[in-house]
Amino acid sequence: MIRIPHTDRLWRIALIAMLLWGVGVRSHAVLKLKQGLSHDESVTYLCAAATEGAFQDRIEGLVDTLLRVNDVRSFYARPEHPMLRTVAADLALWDIHPPFYFWILHATHVTIGTGIIGGALLNVAAGMLLLVLLFLLARRALGSMNLALAACAIWYLSPAVVQIDLEARHYQFLALLATASFMISERMMDGRTTIGRWSLFTLVNALGLLTHYYYVFLLVPGTLFMLVRFRVSAPTLRYVGSLALSLVLFLVSFPEVFDFVGTYAARISTPEESTGFLDRAKTMIYASLAFFTEEHRARYVYSGVLVLAVVSTVALALWKGVRPLPNWSGTMGYFTITLIWAAGFTCAFYLVGISPAQAAGEQYFAYFWPLLAVLLVHVAGQAVPAPIRGWLFTAHMAQLSFAFHTSVHESAYLQNVLPVHWYQRMGSSDLVIMDDHKRSNLPRIAQHLPPSLPLYLMKNVSPDLTGMDEVAVLHLAIGSRPPASELLDRVEAQGFHRDGNVQRHDHFELHHFRR
């Protein structure tokens, strides 16, 4: 095990202080720095308002019609009463996720409202609960409070992990439930359990199944361990019986899943443009490196040094006859195999195209980041020479703290989709014309425009600009969409001229016209 230099008490205080700093930075980022919604959050808050299906059903009827911005903003309105079944049905028909997280966000929205930070605050709370569970798990696995705190700090200050807390999505809930399930299952590996533990295991796994469809794969290692250790006997049957009851609870709570299976099969029957294997591999590796350092070219240098150090120390340990990896039949063996399995199937699904091309960010690895932090501390304790362990840990935490702080302040999840002065320019116009009406952009943009502002979602028919003197055109400039030239020509044909140069931000263009 690692023995960190200096006194245990000083290290304990330092590590606890770092964790408290991590809590503070997250809270400040969500409460003070978050300015708008991300692409996925735009859809999340439709789910919170139980209007995802309503938006999809009604939006075509709003196209090529003169509206007010409030006609769009109303899709985020706080519901008067809970509509859990509507949320579930919308997710089954229009999305790819089960409803547990969205139910909680919906209940929060109905009760007190969410604004643009409600979902992220739920994630911060879930992350803090997970931090407590990880400490308990790491202390049991590593045998030391300081080592447990070290594993917690490696996880909690990771640039990859903090991003999960800043976006209103369900991945931190997934990580929390997966870790809780692992901890309970590890306690059941001795073949003895109480009715309370069995019931808690059943409930946690039911909620996990209701959080992400991949959760079912996380239950495979525990089942195999029980079969290998006890074969088909009472302990194994109790374990499998708990999982079966979890599945029943999932189906009873979310019968709409059968609708999802049919609609999803139809949706993937016409696949989008495929992404090559090598491109997926590069994307996956780059995303994985976010656990260790910030998004910067230095990531490659640092990660290369890290990989070289790990390979060298493990090789040295093996040459000296030291076992850096655990006995596969013991607790750490179960721990390691679970981590390898979780990372393995996640990466395999992505590489072969089962997971979408964009499913390679930090959040998609959320459920094995905590296990990785503990295993890194364990392997370092076995393989890294004692005189340099503390110094290496100190160096890693120093750069990790810098990377953590930088990644928060540069996080895309805190930024607004458009610059503030664009909203001001559009808000002062007589009419805003948009040629994008998808759920991932339109609702989140409308949140920052005056409710009474006239809005025209143009697709085929030009708006009548009679009596207007100032018009703003917001164009989504991506390859799959037609260029803005035809839309702009239609505006000019009604007696308008361009006022200033086109402004560009991300994939958007803002054009301003005066009569």
Buried (B, 14 or more C-beta within 10 A) or exposed (E): EBEBBEEEEEBBEBBEEBBEBBBEBBBEBBEEBBEBBBBBBBBBBBBBBBBBBBBBEEBEEBBBEEBBBBBBBBBBEEBEEBBBEBBBBBBBBBBBBBBBBBBBBBBBBBEEEBBBBBBBBBBBBBBBBBBEBBBEBBBBBBEBBBBBBBBBBBBBBBBBBBBBBBBBBBBBBBBBBBBBBBBBBBBBBEBEBEEEBBEBBBBBBBBBBBBBBBBBBBBEBBBEBBBEBBEEEEBBEBBBEBBEBBBEBBEEBBEBBEBBEEBBEEEEEEEEEEBEEEEBBEBBEBBBBBBBBBBBEEBEEBBEEBEEBBEEBBEBBEEEEEEBBBEEEEEBBBBBBBBBBBBEBBBEBBBEBEBEBEBBBBBBBBBBBBBBBBBBBBBBBBBBEEEEBBEBBBEBBEBBBBBBBBBBEEBEBBBBBBBEEBBEBBBEBBBBBBBBBBBBBBBBBBBBBBEEBBBBBBEEEBBEBEEBEBBBBBBBBEEEEEEBEEBBEBBEEBEBEBBEEBBEEEBBBBBBBBB
